[in-house]
Amino acid sequence: MSAAPARRIRFVVPFLALLALSACAAGPGHTFHARQITAGQPSPSASALTPSASPSATAKPAPGSVAWYVSQVPAFPEAPPPQPVPLPATGASPFWHRLPTDQKVAFITIDDGGLARPPAVIDFIWAARIPVTMFLNSPAAAEHTDYFRQIEAVGGVVENHTITHTSLAGRSYAYQKQEICGAADRLEALFGKRPTLFRPPFGNHDATTLQAAHDCGAKVVFHWTETVHEGKVRYQTPEKVIQPGDVLLMHFRPALMDDLLAALKAIHRAGLTPALLEQYVR
């Protein structure tokens, strides 16, 4: 039996055409393929790529350009067909540091840190077909809806990260439920889909958090197994290597392009493929 085909650089289509196709292209089972970006071609976000002096397809992309970042992305095997992890039928939502699976996948998640939302990230996620899950505070999502909708249109998924980004542990059930349900309601109104995953701010939680999350529709409460900041992967486990089912955390910060690239390279070194978290827990 032949090996799974590697992810390859593909052609570019105009963003308007991408939006028209996104409803069917980003559904379950969708494969994320990198697309080649060359000077003068349209990019999906409002930020245009800087054209080079020569538009030759053989010209090397300028360091720091979206095309350069795409050229650094390794080729991955296709993600395996999702085998969703069984969830408890009743009771509180489970709390997971990683998805309990032996499938050779890892998951990239981005929290809204309120520091920066680099426009070029949209182009990079689209061109490299990076599957990302965004845990958003509802006020930030409301203020920057267009930005997050563009990422959603190219394959990202929006999930819940409370209203005020405050530590929930030790707070009353009513307070925690308002933070989680209130954010879920607002995110559903903004993006047309109710979040089914939840990440508590700072990872802080207690049994009340898990019950409130369940009552607000969250199937799983997620922590993380690696963090990525300023292009460096920081491991939370002694193995110092990404394991199947690991969840990588980064934030919308100025160095997010470097963080995404570092995460992709670390996942590749581990012999895994980046996959969309929601497809493996639904």
Secondary structure, 3 states (H helix, E strand, C coil): CCCCCECCCECCCCHHHHHHHHHHHCCCCCCCCCECCCCCCCCCCCCCCCCCCCCCCCCCCCCCCHHHHHHHCCCCECCCCCCCCCCCCCCCCCEECCCCCCCCEEEEEEECCCCCCCCHHHHHHHHHCCCEEEEECHHHHHHCHHHHHHHHHCCCEEEECCCCCCCCCCCCHHHHHHHHHHHHHHHHHHHCCCCCEECCHHHCCCHHHHHHHHHCCCCEEECCCEEEECCEEEECCCCCCCCCCCEEEEECCCCHHHHHHHHHHHHHHCCCEEECHHHHCC
